Amino acid sequence: MKVNTKTDEFIETVASYFKKENKKTRENIALCAYSILRAEKVNTAEIARYMGEVNQLDFKSNDMRVYRLLQSKNFQVGDRLWRGYIAMLFKMMRESGLKKGSEITINVDYTSDRDDYLILCASVSFQGESIPLYFSMRNYPRKKGVIDQKKLELAFFKALKHLLPDSYRYVIVADRGFGYKRIIEKI
């Protein structure tokens, strides 16, 4: 995978935040991260297309590489992967001028996809863009009352608080569907 020094450096840097993953998984995460940043749309076809710039493999090979990464037992989005991602994001923010003790605004929102699942997402503003910080997904309830929104929020905020570095202050901004009183009680 040799394209140019800057690309190689980027891929090595991203891979270094996922040291607990095996070498192949680290490499694939870093390659996908590079491709996502280059792509205009984030879908597996675009990611595979831009991977070809780095590894000189054809689209079909890279598409299979992305598919295998997403299906891999080694690529489970859990505490370990979130910690690596958040450490990488906060380092980039510090390099752009974020100081320890600074106040960081976290935007929180619900979204869903055609009633298949619910997504609760936290994002931060970084260099004029909204960057996902953490998200949680749940299957959409098939029966009324199956998913309790308050329990979902509590689990989400508990996990988010667990992952965030203690060296900053955080301000949560959410739409009125959350009920600020509930959020304040949880945090």
C-alpha positions as a LaTeX table, in Angstrom:
\begin{tabular}{lrrr}
\hline
Residue & $x$ (\AA) & $y$ (\AA) & $z$ (\AA) \\
\hline
Met1 & 0.00 & 0.00 & 0.00 \\
Lys2 & 2.24 & 2.80 & $-1.19$ \\
Val3 & 0.72 & 5.92 & $-2.70$ \\
Asn4 & 2.52 & 8.81 & $-1.09$ \\
Thr5 & 4.09 & 9.65 & 2.23 \\
Lys6 & 1.14 & 11.70 & 3.51 \\
Thr7 & $-1.36$ & 8.92 & 2.79 \\
Asp8 & 0.89 & 6.28 & 4.36 \\
Glu9 & 1.42 & 8.52 & 7.38 \\
Phe10 & $-2.34$ & 9.04 & 7.77 \\
Ile11 & $-3.03$ & 5.30 & 7.56 \\
Glu12 & $-0.29$ & 4.51 & 10.10 \\
Thr13 & $-1.59$ & 7.21 & 12.47 \\
Val14 & $-5.18$ & 5.96 & 12.33 \\
Ala15 & $-4.05$ & 2.36 & 12.80 \\
Ser16 & $-2.05$ & 3.36 & 15.90 \\
Tyr17 & $-5.29$ & 4.23 & 17.76 \\
Phe18 & $-6.57$ & 0.68 & 17.40 \\
Lys19 & $-3.56$ & $-1.16$ & 18.85 \\
Lys20 & $-5.71$ & $-3.78$ & 20.57 \\
Glu21 & $-7.11$ & $-4.96$ & 17.23 \\
Asn22 & $-5.16$ & $-7.41$ & 15.10 \\
Lys23 & $-2.90$ & $-6.01$ & 12.37 \\
Lys24 & $-5.25$ & $-6.78$ & 9.46 \\
Thr25 & $-8.25$ & $-5.20$ & 11.22 \\
Arg26 & $-6.20$ & $-2.09$ & 12.11 \\
Glu27 & $-5.05$ & $-1.77$ & 8.52 \\
Asn28 & $-8.58$ & $-2.16$ & 7.14 \\
Ile29 & $-10.05$ & 0.36 & 9.60 \\
Ala30 & $-7.37$ & 2.88 & 8.62 \\
Leu31 & $-7.87$ & 2.24 & 4.92 \\
Cys32 & $-11.65$ & 2.67 & 5.29 \\
Ala33 & $-11.13$ & 5.89 & 7.29 \\
Tyr34 & $-8.95$ & 7.31 & 4.52 \\
Ser35 & $-11.49$ & 6.30 & 1.88 \\
Ile36 & $-14.42$ & 7.76 & 3.82 \\
Leu37 & $-12.63$ & 11.10 & 4.06 \\
Arg38 & $-11.98$ & 11.08 & 0.31 \\
Ala39 & $-15.49$ & 9.98 & $-0.71$ \\
Glu40 & $-18.38$ & 12.38 & $-1.27$ \\
Lys41 & $-20.92$ & 9.82 & $-0.03$ \\
Val42 & $-20.35$ & 7.31 & 2.72 \\
Asn43 & $-21.46$ & 3.98 & 1.37 \\
Thr44 & $-19.53$ & 0.76 & 0.84 \\
Ala45 & $-19.23$ & 1.24 & $-2.94$ \\
Glu46 & $-17.64$ & 4.70 & $-2.55$ \\
Ile47 & $-15.32$ & 3.46 & 0.18 \\
Ala48 & $-14.20$ & 0.55 & $-2.03$ \\
Arg49 & $-13.65$ & 2.88 & $-4.99$ \\
Tyr50 & $-11.34$ & 5.20 & $-3.04$ \\
Met51 & $-9.46$ & 2.28 & $-1.48$ \\
Gly52 & $-8.17$ & 1.55 & $-4.97$ \\
Glu53 & $-6.18$ & 4.80 & $-4.85$ \\
Val54 & $-4.13$ & 3.38 & $-2.01$ \\
Asn55 & $-3.86$ & $-0.35$ & $-2.54$ \\
Gln56 & $-4.17$ & $-0.46$ & $-6.38$ \\
Leu57 & $-6.71$ & $-3.30$ & $-6.18$ \\
Asp58 & $-9.83$ & $-3.38$ & $-8.34$ \\
Phe59 & $-13.27$ & $-2.33$ & $-7.12$ \\
Lys60 & $-14.55$ & $-5.88$ & $-6.59$ \\
Ser61 & $-11.59$ & $-6.81$ & $-4.37$ \\
Asn62 & $-11.96$ & $-3.66$ & $-2.27$ \\
Asp63 & $-15.73$ & $-4.05$ & $-2.04$ \\
Met64 & $-15.17$ & $-7.54$ & $-0.66$ \\
Arg65 & $-12.54$ & $-6.14$ & 1.76 \\
Val66 & $-15.08$ & $-3.63$ & 3.15 \\
Tyr67 & $-17.76$ & $-6.33$ & 3.38 \\
Arg68 & $-15.42$ & $-8.69$ & 5.24 \\
Leu69 & $-14.36$ & $-5.96$ & 7.66 \\
Leu70 & $-17.96$ & $-5.14$ & 8.51 \\
Gln71 & $-18.79$ & $-8.84$ & 8.98 \\
Ser72 & $-15.62$ & $-9.68$ & 10.93 \\
Lys73 & $-15.82$ & $-10.82$ & 14.54 \\
Asn74 & $-12.77$ & $-8.61$ & 15.12 \\
Phe75 & $-14.70$ & $-5.52$ & 14.04 \\
Gln76 & $-17.34$ & $-5.32$ & 16.75 \\
Val77 & $-18.37$ & $-1.80$ & 17.60 \\
Gly78 & $-17.88$ & $-1.87$ & 21.34 \\
Asp79 & $-16.03$ & $-0.14$ & 24.14 \\
Arg80 & $-12.56$ & $-0.90$ & 22.73 \\
Leu81 & $-13.34$ & 0.43 & 19.25 \\
Trp82 & $-15.15$ & 3.52 & 20.59 \\
Arg83 & $-12.20$ & 4.35 & 22.87 \\
Gly84 & $-9.75$ & 4.18 & 19.96 \\
Tyr85 & $-12.00$ & 6.34 & 17.78 \\
Ile86 & $-12.63$ & 8.95 & 20.48 \\
Ala87 & $-8.92$ & 9.13 & 21.36 \\
Met88 & $-8.12$ & 9.75 & 17.70 \\
Leu89 & $-10.84$ & 12.41 & 17.34 \\
Phe90 & $-9.79$ & 14.28 & 20.50 \\
Lys91 & $-6.13$ & 14.25 & 19.41 \\
Met92 & $-7.11$ & 15.85 & 16.10 \\
Met93 & $-9.17$ & 18.43 & 18.01 \\
Arg94 & $-6.19$ & 19.20 & 20.31 \\
Glu95 & $-3.94$ & 19.61 & 17.29 \\
Ser96 & $-6.47$ & 22.15 & 15.97 \\
Gly97 & $-6.31$ & 24.19 & 19.18 \\
Leu98 & $-8.58$ & 22.50 & 21.74 \\
Lys99 & $-7.17$ & 23.06 & 25.25 \\
Lys100 & $-7.65$ & 20.81 & 28.28 \\
Gly101 & $-10.48$ & 22.09 & 30.43 \\
Ser102 & $-12.26$ & 23.60 & 27.41 \\
Glu103 & $-16.01$ & 23.38 & 27.05 \\
Ile104 & $-17.19$ & 21.02 & 24.31 \\
Thr105 & $-20.73$ & 21.14 & 22.99 \\
Ile106 & $-22.21$ & 17.73 & 22.25 \\
Asn107 & $-25.27$ & 17.64 & 20.02 \\
Val108 & $-27.59$ & 14.70 & 20.66 \\
Asp109 & $-30.44$ & 13.57 & 18.45 \\
Tyr110 & $-32.67$ & 10.63 & 17.58 \\
Thr111 & $-33.20$ & 9.42 & 14.07 \\
Ser112 & $-34.70$ & 6.33 & 12.50 \\
Asp113 & $-34.67$ & 4.54 & 9.19 \\
Arg114 & $-38.03$ & 3.46 & 7.74 \\
Asp115 & $-39.10$ & 2.10 & 11.11 \\
Asp116 & $-36.34$ & $-0.55$ & 11.04 \\
Tyr117 & $-34.24$ & 0.86 & 13.87 \\
Leu118 & $-33.70$ & 3.83 & 16.14 \\
Ile119 & $-30.37$ & 5.64 & 16.26 \\
Leu120 & $-29.33$ & 7.89 & 19.13 \\
Cys121 & $-26.31$ & 9.93 & 18.05 \\
Ala122 & $-23.93$ & 12.36 & 19.76 \\
Ser123 & $-21.80$ & 14.62 & 17.60 \\
Val124 & $-19.31$ & 17.46 & 18.02 \\
Ser125 & $-18.50$ & 20.38 & 15.78 \\
Phe126 & $-14.99$ & 20.13 & 14.37 \\
Gln127 & $-13.57$ & 22.43 & 11.70 \\
Gly128 & $-17.03$ & 23.53 & 10.61 \\
Glu129 & $-18.39$ & 19.99 & 10.29 \\
Ser130 & $-20.57$ & 17.90 & 12.57 \\
Ile131 & $-18.55$ & 14.78 & 13.40 \\
Pro132 & $-20.23$ & 11.76 & 15.03 \\
Leu133 & $-18.80$ & 11.15 & 18.48 \\
Tyr134 & $-20.86$ & 8.16 & 19.58 \\
Phe135 & $-24.05$ & 6.42 & 18.51 \\
Ser136 & $-26.32$ & 3.67 & 19.72 \\
Met137 & $-28.79$ & 1.68 & 17.63 \\
Arg138 & $-31.82$ & $-0.35$ & 18.67 \\
Asn139 & $-34.30$ & $-2.31$ & 16.60 \\
Tyr140 & $-37.52$ & $-0.39$ & 16.16 \\
Pro141 & $-40.24$ & $-1.81$ & 18.42 \\
Arg142 & $-42.64$ & $-4.14$ & 16.63 \\
Lys143 & $-45.20$ & $-3.79$ & 19.40 \\
Lys144 & $-46.18$ & $-0.65$ & 21.22 \\
Gly145 & $-44.35$ & $-0.18$ & 24.53 \\
Val146 & $-41.52$ & $-2.64$ & 23.75 \\
Ile147 & $-38.75$ & $-0.01$ & 23.86 \\
Asp148 & $-38.76$ & 2.49 & 26.68 \\
Gln149 & $-37.27$ & 5.76 & 25.42 \\
Lys150 & $-36.13$ & 6.73 & 28.91 \\
Lys151 & $-34.18$ & 3.47 & 29.34 \\
Leu152 & $-32.62$ & 3.91 & 25.90 \\
Glu153 & $-31.54$ & 7.46 & 26.78 \\
Leu154 & $-30.16$ & 6.38 & 30.15 \\
Ala155 & $-28.05$ & 3.61 & 28.58 \\
Phe156 & $-26.85$ & 6.01 & 25.86 \\
Phe157 & $-25.75$ & 8.76 & 28.26 \\
Lys158 & $-24.15$ & 6.26 & 30.63 \\
Ala159 & $-22.04$ & 4.81 & 27.79 \\
Leu160 & $-21.20$ & 8.28 & 26.43 \\
Lys161 & $-20.09$ & 9.52 & 29.86 \\
His162 & $-17.94$ & 6.40 & 30.28 \\
Leu163 & $-16.15$ & 7.02 & 26.95 \\
Leu164 & $-15.49$ & 10.78 & 27.19 \\
Pro165 & $-12.17$ & 12.07 & 28.54 \\
Asp166 & $-12.43$ & 13.70 & 31.98 \\
Ser167 & $-10.14$ & 16.58 & 31.02 \\
Tyr168 & $-12.92$ & 18.62 & 29.34 \\
Arg169 & $-16.28$ & 20.10 & 30.28 \\
Tyr170 & $-19.28$ & 19.06 & 28.22 \\
Val171 & $-22.51$ & 20.83 & 27.32 \\
Ile172 & $-25.32$ & 18.62 & 26.01 \\
Val173 & $-27.59$ & 20.19 & 23.39 \\
Ala174 & $-30.65$ & 18.12 & 22.48 \\
Asp175 & $-33.99$ & 18.80 & 20.85 \\
Arg176 & $-37.10$ & 19.17 & 22.94 \\
Gly177 & $-38.05$ & 15.52 & 22.46 \\
Phe178 & $-35.53$ & 14.57 & 25.12 \\
Gly179 & $-36.83$ & 16.64 & 27.99 \\
Tyr180 & $-33.96$ & 18.59 & 29.51 \\
Lys181 & $-35.00$ & 17.74 & 33.06 \\
Arg182 & $-34.54$ & 14.01 & 32.34 \\
Ile183 & $-31.10$ & 14.65 & 30.81 \\
Ile184 & $-29.96$ & 16.73 & 33.78 \\
Glu185 & $-31.11$ & 14.03 & 36.20 \\
Lys186 & $-29.19$ & 11.36 & 34.26 \\
Ile187 & $-25.92$ & 13.23 & 34.01 \\
\hline
\end{tabular}
